[in-house]
Amino acid sequence: MKTNLQDLVLNTETLKAGQKILLSGVIYTARDAAHKRMITMLDSEEKTPIDLINAAIYYCGPTPAKPGAVIGACGPTTSSRMDAFTPRILKEGVKVLIGKGARSNDVVNSIKENSALYFVATGGVAALISKTVKRADLIAFEDLGPEAIYRLEVKDMPLIVAIDSFGNIVKSL
């Protein structure tokens, strides 16, 4: 099912655990180091480099683009590495999380409380996923290298709803 991110964040309850989608829209990459910095900024009442309201965060550290490519390989990172930060990020308005693997009970409860969604992207297909990226721009934390925050415009990124906004979980995580 083709899904536009802008429509999705306003209607998170329309998707159910186990559904497969092709996501199009703007997503932001962020891994543990970027999450830690954003939490520090929020704790200090500083503005984060991205607007977290209705945002989609992809747990990914893209590799450098080869000549003529938009981005290098950009496969999902193990999501549990972000579990300590996720409830706060969701409370700040993030609606979509993309990664791989299971999440903690605290994260599942926070997804439910904040009407958010967690998608899994298939691991091991980083080169294939990179072909869905139509544009990639470095946004913040350049010193973090692959853990910097990038703004990605994706078209038809293949994902599976792993945890829906009601807290239902795909059993195969």
N, C-alpha and C positions, 0 to 999 in steps of 0.2 A: 504494500500500500504506500503510495507516494504521500509524503507528509511535509508541509511547510512549517518551519519552526515557529514563525510568528503566530500562526493559527494554533499550533500545539500548546504553547505556553498559556494560552487563554482558555484551553479546554483539555487540561491534563487528564481529566476523568474519562475521556473518550477512548483511551488506549488501555488494554488489559495485558497482564503478564503473559508472556509467550507470543504476543503478536510480533510480526516482522514488519519493518517499515523501511522506506528509503527516505532519509531525512535530507531536506534542502534548507539552507539558511546560513546564518552567521553563528559560529561557535568559537569558543576561546580555549586554547590549550593552557593547562596549568597542572603541574605536578606538586610534590610535597614542598619543595623549597619555595615555590611561588605561593602556595596556600599559606605557608607559615608567615611569609611577608605580608600577605593581605590581612591575615588575622591580626598581626602586630599593628598594621595601619588602622584597622577597625577599632582595636583596643585603644589606640591613641587618637581616635576620632579624626583620622586623616581620610581623605578621599582615596579610594582604591583606583588603580589604573584602568579598570573596566567597570561599567555600570553593572552591578550584580542583579538588579531588578529584572526578572524574566530571562536571565542569562542562561546559556548552555555551556557547561565546562566539560572539555574532553581531556581526560587524563592521558597525556601524550607528550613525548619529547621528540619532536620531528628532527630528522637528520637534515643536513644541508642539501639544498636542491642541486641536482646535476645541471649542467648547461642546457638551457631550453625548458627545464621543468619548473613548475610552480613551487614544488616542495619535494623534499626527499621522502624516505619511508616515514610513515606516521601511524604506527600501530598503537593499540591501547596499552596502557600501563596497568599493573595490578592495582585495583581501586582501593583495597583495604589500607594501602599506604596513606590514603587521605582521610580515613575514618575519623581520626581525632579532630580534624578541621571541618568535616562535612556538616554537622548540625548547625554550626555558626554560619557557614556559607549559605545554607538553605534558609536559615532565619533571616538573612539579609536579602533574600529574594530570588536566589538561583532556582530555576525550575527544572533544569535538565542536567543530568550527570551521565557521562559516557566513559566506560572503561572496560575492565574485564575482571571477572571473579566475584566472589560473594562479598556481602557487606555485613557489618556488625548489627546487632539488634538495635543499638542506639541510632544508627543511620537509617535502618528500616523504619523505625518509629518516627524519625525526623522527616523522612520522605512523606510518610502518611500525614503527619501534622501540618506540613507545608504544601500539600497537594503537588508534590514534585514527581519526577520520573527518573528511574535509573535504567539506562540502556547498556547492553553489552555489545561490543564490537568484537568480531572474531579475531582472536590472537593469531599471529603467524601470517597474516595477510597484509602487512604494513605497506607493501608496494602497491597492492590492489587498492587499499583505502586511499592512498595518496592520489590516485587517479580521480577520486571524487572531489578533490580540493581544486577549486577554480581560481582561488586567490589566497595568498598567505602574506600577512604583514606582521612584523615584529611590533608589539605594543608596549611591553615593559620588561624590566629586569634582564636586560641584555647580558649582564655579567653572569647570569645563571646558565648561559649556553643553551643546551637543549631544553632546560627547564624554564626558560624565559616564557613569557605569555605571548602567544601569537593569536591573531584574529584570522580565522579561516572562513572562507566562503565555500560551502560544500553543496554539491548537487547529487542527490540520490545516494547518500552514504548508507550502506546496508547495516541495520541495527536490529536488535531484538529487545523488546521490553522485558527486563529482568525483574524489576520491582515496579509495580504500578502505583498510582497515587492513593490506592486503598491499602497498600502494604502487602499485596499479594506477590509472592515470589515464585519465579520459575524454579522448578525442582532440580534442574540439572546444573545449577551453579555450584 
